[in-house]
Amino acid sequence: MDAEYAVVVPSVGRPSLAALLRGLAAQRDPVAPTQVVVVDDRPLTQTDALDLPPLPWPLHVVRSGGRGPAAARNAGWRSTTAEWVAFLDDDVEVPADWSRRLAADLARAAEDVAGVQGRLRVPLPAHRRPTDWERNTAGLETAAWATADMAYRRTVLRAVGGFDERFPRAFREDADLALRVRRAGWRLTRGDHQIVHPVRPADWRVSVRVQAGAGDDALLRAVHGPSWRAEAETGRGRFRWHVATVGAAAVTAAAALGGRRRVATTAAAAWAALTTEFAARRIGPGPRPGQDGWAAEVARMAATSAAIPFAAVIHRVRGALRHRGASAWPPPVRAVLLDRDGTLVEDVPYNGDPEQVRPVPGALAAVDRLRRAGLKVGIVSNQSGIARGLVTPDEVAAVNARVEARIGPFETWQVCPHGHDDGCTCRKPAPGLVLAGAAALGVTPAECAVVGDIGSDIAAAAAAGARAVLVPTPQTRPEEVEHAAATADVAPDLAFAVDLLLGRRHSAARAEARRPAPTREAVVL
């Protein structure tokens, strides 16, 4: 029996996205995904449409607000309900048999297998030896757990909190997730499905820019300890040599300023030797004299080999300071954003009359418990009646004031005045209100929880990276409850929702997701 899976593709709008989707549409004898989710991770201020060719399967677009690939992948898988989530990068190409091979790999996965990695092929030029950047990209062929093509069980992602959104770039977030999954007792395996990962064009400074990943290494060390490299199978890297190079340069400068010429000369020679050796290591495997681009590559390697050690050390020090004392992912809830109508007060459509404000049973006691526990509280509310001319902004403000008079003060009010067809990025299920609420409360979206009564509340939380609790009402559609039960938490009332957020109860879905898997061999390659 074929395994059920969804495809999630985070994207910043690269032209290669359309080519990937056309490759999915052209699958030969496909095993169809339940849906394809494209996560638009461009800033919310960028509203032009992505180039999305038609697919033979449902295609869903989620906005994640430009918070990086880890957050985008979380927004994607949290919008699905399939057993498996297959992640693809937007710059890869899929062969015509990709879906069939993926489905076979997932069907063969034992119950204690949490993830199945695909095999990556990076085409390199045949007419010359590869450049440093091309070799760097080709390293993906042997990289463990690369999410350019990696499928995870959705229940496992939910159990460990998904990707750590503190990783701002496509680097190390996959290794971090793999470490947490394997430490929880699950296995990761490598399957037979395969993709092609072309080398993206890059300018000569790219090798210096990627040193920003040294800051992510600092986060991994802070969270997982000094043995993280061995456990994540990333290799040792060259950072110690970079420290020695920077140290030699620092001694040269200090000795020269202090008038100690012999020490300065010796340290300068050490710096030159280390830099030359580093450049030679990078130039040696590259194009030979006379080959296409040889002279330009040598010039790039000479310049960047001098700059890279300093960039790497600076980023590592910054990362160590930034992530000093970092705790395990996911972080605890520090703030709760509540929907207004149907969640805190009875839903009176397009209400502009404060006299009709009636809190739902237990609303005041529930919100007071959150306040006493030290959590910040705010409101996120769609008010499309303003756009429709049914209520005025002043009338909405008067109703909000009455809500505060009945339930107590809220530390932020985030209100969307737009209509359904206005194309804004604040109206739920878009993440704008939740992101703005988190910023106003001084917390990250991952430290927020959203409590609402309909599916758009849950979807907005997922897109923003917040925890979500659905408190259904008679007006909540059954399919919304079913989706929330698979992707978030469901509570019968506000009191139970607060119990969940304060850690005093667990929903059945979350308890099942956290059930330990049989512990076997950590990895099969």
C-alpha positions in Angstrom: 0.0 0.0 0.0 1.4 3.4 -1.0 2.2 5.8 1.8 0.3 9.1 2.0 2.5 12.1 1.5 2.4 15.9 0.9 5.1 18.0 -0.8 6.4 21.2 0.9 8.6 23.6 -1.1 9.9 26.8 0.6 10.7 29.5 -1.9 11.9 33.1 -2.1 10.6 33.4 -5.7 13.5 31.9 -7.6 12.7 31.3 -11.3 13.7 27.6 -10.7 10.5 27.2 -8.7 8.4 27.0 -11.8 10.7 24.5 -13.4 10.5 22.3 -10.2 6.7 22.4 -10.3 6.6 21.5 -14.0 8.9 18.6 -13.2 6.4 17.4 -10.5 3.5 17.8 -13.0 5.4 15.7 -15.6 5.9 12.7 -13.3 5.5 9.4 -15.1 3.1 6.9 -13.5 3.0 9.1 -10.4 2.0 8.2 -6.9 0.1 11.4 -6.3 0.8 13.6 -3.2 -2.3 14.7 -1.2 -1.2 18.3 -1.9 1.7 20.4 -2.9 2.4 23.3 -0.5 4.5 26.2 -1.7 5.7 28.4 1.2 6.2 31.9 0.0 9.0 33.1 2.3 9.5 36.5 0.8 8.9 39.5 3.0 5.2 40.3 3.5 5.8 43.7 1.7 6.4 41.8 -1.5 3.0 41.0 -2.8 3.6 40.1 -6.5 2.4 36.6 -7.3 4.8 33.7 -7.7 5.1 32.0 -11.0 3.1 28.8 -10.3 2.3 26.5 -13.3 -0.7 24.3 -12.9 -0.4 20.9 -11.2 -2.6 17.8 -11.4 -2.8 17.9 -7.6 -4.1 20.5 -5.1 -1.6 23.4 -4.8 -1.7 25.5 -1.7 0.4 28.7 -1.1 1.3 29.8 2.5 3.0 33.1 3.3 5.6 32.8 6.1 6.9 36.4 6.2 10.5 36.0 5.2 11.7 34.3 8.4 14.1 31.8 6.7 13.9 28.3 5.4 13.5 26.6 8.8 10.4 28.7 9.6 9.1 28.3 6.0 9.3 24.5 6.3 7.5 24.6 9.6 4.7 26.7 8.1 4.5 24.2 5.3 4.2 20.9 7.2 1.9 22.4 9.8 -0.6 23.1 7.0 -0.7 19.5 5.9 -2.4 16.4 7.4 -0.6 13.6 5.4 1.3 10.9 7.1 4.6 12.0 5.5 5.9 15.4 4.4 8.4 15.4 1.6 10.6 18.6 1.6 12.1 19.8 -1.7 14.2 23.0 -2.2 12.9 25.3 -4.9 16.2 25.0 -6.9 16.2 21.3 -7.5 15.0 19.2 -10.4 13.0 16.0 -10.1 13.3 13.1 -12.5 10.2 11.7 -14.0 10.1 8.7 -11.6 10.7 10.7 -8.4 7.2 10.4 -6.9 7.1 6.7 -7.6 10.5 6.0 -6.1 9.6 8.2 -3.1 6.4 6.4 -2.4 8.2 3.1 -2.6 10.8 4.3 -0.1 8.1 5.5 2.3 6.1 2.3 2.0 9.2 0.3 3.0 10.0 2.5 6.0 9.7 0.6 9.3 7.5 2.1 12.1 10.6 3.4 13.9 11.9 5.3 10.8 11.2 9.0 11.2 12.7 10.2 8.0 13.9 9.1 4.6 16.6 11.1 2.7 16.7 11.2 -1.0 19.9 10.9 -3.1 21.2 14.2 -4.5 23.2 14.5 -7.8 25.1 17.7 -8.5 26.1 18.0 -12.2 29.6 19.4 -12.6 31.2 20.7 -15.8 32.7 18.0 -18.0 35.1 20.3 -19.9 37.1 21.5 -16.9 37.7 20.8 -13.2 35.1 22.3 -10.9 35.4 25.6 -9.1 35.5 26.0 -5.3 31.8 27.0 -5.3 30.9 24.0 -7.6 32.7 21.6 -5.3 31.0 23.2 -2.3 27.6 22.5 -3.8 28.7 19.0 -4.8 29.2 18.3 -1.1 25.4 17.9 -0.9 25.8 14.5 -2.5 27.3 13.1 0.6 25.7 15.4 3.2 23.5 13.7 5.8 19.9 14.7 6.3 19.9 17.5 3.7 16.3 18.8 3.3 16.8 19.5 -0.3 15.0 16.2 -0.6 14.0 14.7 2.7 10.8 13.2 3.9 9.7 13.1 7.5 6.7 11.7 9.4 4.5 14.6 10.3 3.8 13.2 13.7 7.5 13.1 14.5 7.9 16.7 13.3 5.1 17.7 15.6 6.6 15.7 18.5 10.0 17.4 18.4 8.6 20.9 17.4 9.7 20.9 13.8 12.7 22.9 12.6 14.5 25.2 15.0 13.6 28.7 13.6 16.6 30.3 15.3 18.6 29.0 12.2 18.1 31.9 9.8 19.6 30.3 6.7 19.7 27.0 4.8 22.5 25.7 6.9 22.6 23.4 10.0 18.8 23.5 10.5 18.6 20.0 8.9 21.4 18.7 11.1 19.8 20.1 14.2 16.5 18.4 13.4 18.2 15.1 12.7 20.0 15.2 16.1 16.7 15.9 18.0 14.8 13.2 16.1 17.5 10.5 16.6 18.0 11.4 20.3 14.2 10.8 20.6 14.8 7.2 19.6 13.9 7.3 15.9 15.9 6.2 12.9 16.8 8.1 9.7 17.4 6.2 6.5 18.5 6.9 2.9 16.1 5.9 0.1 16.3 5.2 -3.6 14.5 8.4 -4.9 16.8 10.9 -6.4 16.9 14.6 -7.4 19.3 16.8 -9.3 20.7 19.9 -7.6 22.2 22.3 -10.2 24.9 24.7 -9.1 23.3 28.1 -8.6 25.1 31.1 -10.1 27.1 33.0 -7.5 29.4 36.0 -7.4 33.0 35.9 -6.2 32.1 36.9 -2.6 29.8 33.8 -2.0 32.5 31.8 -0.1 32.9 34.7 2.3 29.2 35.2 2.8 28.6 31.5 3.6 30.9 31.9 6.6 27.8 33.3 8.4 27.1 29.6 9.0 29.8 29.7 11.7 27.2 31.5 13.9 24.8 28.6 13.4 27.6 26.2 14.5 27.7 28.2 17.8 23.9 27.6 18.3 24.4 23.8 17.7 27.2 23.7 20.2 25.1 25.7 22.8 22.1 23.4 22.4 23.7 20.0 21.7 27.1 20.2 23.4 30.6 19.8 22.0 30.0 16.4 20.5 27.4 17.7 18.0 29.6 17.4 15.0 30.3 13.7 15.5 26.6 13.0 16.1 25.4 15.0 13.2 28.1 13.6 10.9 29.1 17.0 9.6 32.9 16.6 9.8 35.3 18.9 11.7 35.7 21.7 9.2 38.6 24.1 9.2 37.6 26.5 12.0 40.6 25.8 14.2 42.9 26.7 11.4 40.9 29.9 10.9 41.4 30.8 14.5 45.2 30.2 14.2 45.3 32.4 11.1 43.4 35.3 12.8 45.6 34.8 15.9 48.7 35.2 13.8 47.4 38.3 12.2 46.4 39.8 15.6 49.9 39.1 17.0 51.5 40.7 13.9 49.4 43.9 14.4 50.0 44.0 18.2 53.7 43.4 17.9 54.1 46.0 15.2 52.3 48.6 17.3 54.5 47.7 20.3 57.7 48.0 18.3 58.6 44.3 18.6 59.8 43.8 15.0 61.1 40.3 15.4 57.8 39.0 16.9 55.9 40.9 14.2 57.9 39.4 11.4 57.6 35.9 12.8 53.8 36.2 13.2 53.4 37.8 9.8 55.3 34.8 8.3 52.9 32.4 10.1 49.9 34.3 8.9 51.2 34.3 5.3 52.0 30.6 5.5 48.6 29.7 6.8 46.8 31.9 4.2 48.9 30.5 1.4 48.3 26.9 2.5 44.5 27.6 2.7 44.5 29.2 -0.8 46.5 26.3 -2.2 44.0 23.7 -0.8 41.2 25.6 -2.6 43.0 26.2 -5.9 44.5 22.7 -6.3 41.3 20.8 -7.1 40.0 23.6 -9.3 40.5 24.5 -13.0 44.0 24.0 -14.5 45.9 26.7 -16.3 44.4 27.2 -19.8 41.0 25.8 -18.7 37.9 28.0 -18.9 37.8 30.5 -16.0 41.2 29.5 -14.5 42.7 32.9 -14.0 39.5 34.4 -12.5 39.2 31.4 -10.1 42.8 31.8 -8.9 42.2 35.5 -8.3 39.0 34.7 -6.3 40.7 32.1 -4.2 43.6 34.4 -3.4 41.3 37.2 -2.3 38.7 35.2 -0.4 41.3 32.9 1.3 42.6 36.0 3.1 39.1 37.1 4.1 37.5 33.8 5.1 39.3 33.2 8.4 38.3 36.6 9.7 34.7 36.3 8.5 34.4 32.8 10.1 35.9 33.9 13.5 33.8 37.0 13.6 30.6 35.1 12.9 31.4 32.4 15.4 32.1 34.9 18.2 28.8 36.8 17.4 26.9 33.5 17.3 28.4 32.4 20.7 27.4 35.7 22.3 24.0 35.6 20.7 23.2 32.0 21.6 24.9 32.0 25.0 22.6 29.9 27.3 20.3 28.9 24.4 17.7 26.3 25.5 16.4 23.4 23.6 13.8 23.9 20.8 10.9 24.6 20.9 10.9 27.4 23.4 8.2 27.7 26.1 5.1 29.9 25.5 5.6 33.4 26.8 2.6 35.1 25.1 -0.9 34.2 24.0 -2.7 35.9 21.2 -6.5 35.4 21.3 -9.1 35.8 18.6 -11.9 38.1 19.7 -15.2 37.1 18.2 -16.3 33.6 19.0 -13.3 33.0 21.3 -13.3 35.7 24.0 -16.8 37.2 23.3 -19.9 35.8 21.7 -19.8 36.2 18.0 -22.1 39.1 16.9 -21.5 39.5 13.1 -20.0 42.9 12.3 -20.6 44.2 15.8 -20.3 48.0 16.3 -22.3 48.2 19.5 -20.5 47.9 22.8 -23.7 46.9 24.5 -23.7 43.6 22.6 -20.3 42.5 24.0 -20.9 39.4 26.1 -17.8 37.4 27.2 -18.0 33.6 26.6 -18.3 31.6 29.8 -15.1 31.5 31.8 -13.3 34.1 29.6 -12.3 36.4 32.4 -11.0 33.6 34.6 -9.1 32.0 31.7 -7.3 35.2 30.7 -6.6 36.1 34.3 -4.9 32.7 34.8 -2.6 33.5 31.8 -1.8 36.9 33.3 -1.0 35.4 36.8 1.3 32.8 35.1 3.3 35.7 33.7 2.2 35.3 30.1 1.6 38.4 28.0 -1.8 38.5 26.3 -3.0 40.2 23.2 -5.8 40.1 20.6 -5.6 39.3 16.9 -8.9 40.0 15.1 -10.2 40.1 11.5 -12.6 43.0 11.2 -13.7 42.9 7.5 -16.8 44.8 8.4 -14.7 48.0 8.2 -13.8 47.3 4.5 -17.4 46.4 3.8 -18.7 49.6 5.3 -20.8 47.8 7.9 -18.9 49.2 10.9 -16.5 52.1 11.3 -13.0 52.0 12.9 -14.3 54.1 15.8 -17.1 51.6 16.4 -14.6 48.7 16.4 -12.5 50.6 18.8 -15.5 51.2 21.1 -16.3 47.4 21.1 -12.6 46.6 21.8 -12.7 49.0 24.8 -15.8 47.3 26.1 -14.0 43.9 25.8 -11.1 45.3 27.9 -13.6 46.6 30.4 -15.2 43.2 30.8 -12.1 40.9 30.5 -9.2 43.2 31.5 -6.4 45.0 29.6 -4.6 43.4 26.7 -1.0 44.3 25.9 -1.6 44.6 22.2 -4.5 44.8 19.8 -3.9 43.7 16.2 -6.9 44.4 14.0 -7.1 43.7 10.2 -9.6 46.1 8.6 -9.4 44.5 5.2 -11.8 42.4 3.2 -11.3 38.9 1.9 -10.4 40.1 -1.6 -8.1 42.9 -0.6 -5.0 40.8 -0.9 -3.5 41.9 2.4 -1.0 39.9 4.4 -2.5 40.7 7.8 -5.9 39.1 7.5 -6.0 35.6 9.0 -5.1 33.0 7.7 -2.1 35.1 6.6 0.5 35.5 9.3 0.6 39.3 9.5 -1.5 39.8 12.6 0.4 37.1 14.6 3.8 38.4 13.5 2.8 41.9 14.4 1.4 40.8 17.8 4.6 38.9 18.6 6.7 41.9 17.8 4.5 44.2 19.8 4.9 41.9 22.8 8.6 41.6 22.5 8.7 37.8 21.8 9.4 35.6 18.9 6.5 34.0 17.0 7.7 30.6 18.3 7.1 31.9 21.9 3.5 32.7 21.0 0.3 30.7 21.1 -2.8 31.6 19.2 -6.2 30.6 20.5 -9.1 30.8 18.1 -12.4 29.2 17.1 -12.0 28.7 13.3 -9.5 27.3 10.9 -8.1 30.6 9.8 -6.9 31.2 13.3 -5.0 27.9 13.3 -3.6 28.6 9.8 -2.4 32.0 10.8 -0.6 30.6 13.7 1.0 27.9 11.6 2.2 30.4 9.0 3.7 32.6 11.6 5.4 29.8 13.6 3.2 30.0 16.7 1.6 27.2 18.6 -2.2 27.0 18.0 -5.2 25.9 20.0 -8.7 25.6 18.5 -11.7 26.1 20.8 -14.6 25.0 18.5 -18.0 26.6 18.6 -21.2 25.3 16.9 -20.2 27.5 13.9 -16.8 25.8 13.5 -16.8 23.6 10.5 -16.1 19.8 11.2 -13.3 19.8 8.7 -11.6 22.6 10.6 -11.8 20.6 13.8 -10.4 17.6 12.0 -7.5 19.5 10.6 -6.7 21.2 13.9 -6.7 17.8 15.6 -4.0 16.6 13.2 -1.9 19.8 13.2 -2.5 21.7 16.5 -4.4 21.3 19.7 -8.1 21.2 20.2 -9.8 22.2 23.5 -13.5 22.1 24.5 -13.3 25.5 26.1 -11.0 28.3 27.1 -10.2 26.8 30.5 -8.9 23.6 28.9 -7.0 25.7 26.3 -5.3 27.5 29.2 -4.5 24.2 30.8 -2.8 23.1 27.6 -0.7 26.3 27.3 0.3 26.1 31.0 1.4 22.5 30.5 -1.2 21.0 32.9 -2.9 18.9 30.2 -1.9 17.2 27.0 -4.2 16.7 24.0 -4.6 13.1 22.8 -3.0 14.0 19.5 0.1 15.4 21.1 0.4 12.5 23.6 0.3 10.0 20.7 2.9 12.0 18.7 5.3 11.9 21.7 5.0 8.2 22.1 8.6 6.8 22.1 9.6 4.8 19.1 11.6 1.6 19.4 15.2 2.4 19.8 17.4 0.7 17.1 20.4 1.5 15.1 20.6 5.3 14.9 21.2 5.5 11.1 21.1 3.4 8.0 23.0 4.8 4.9 
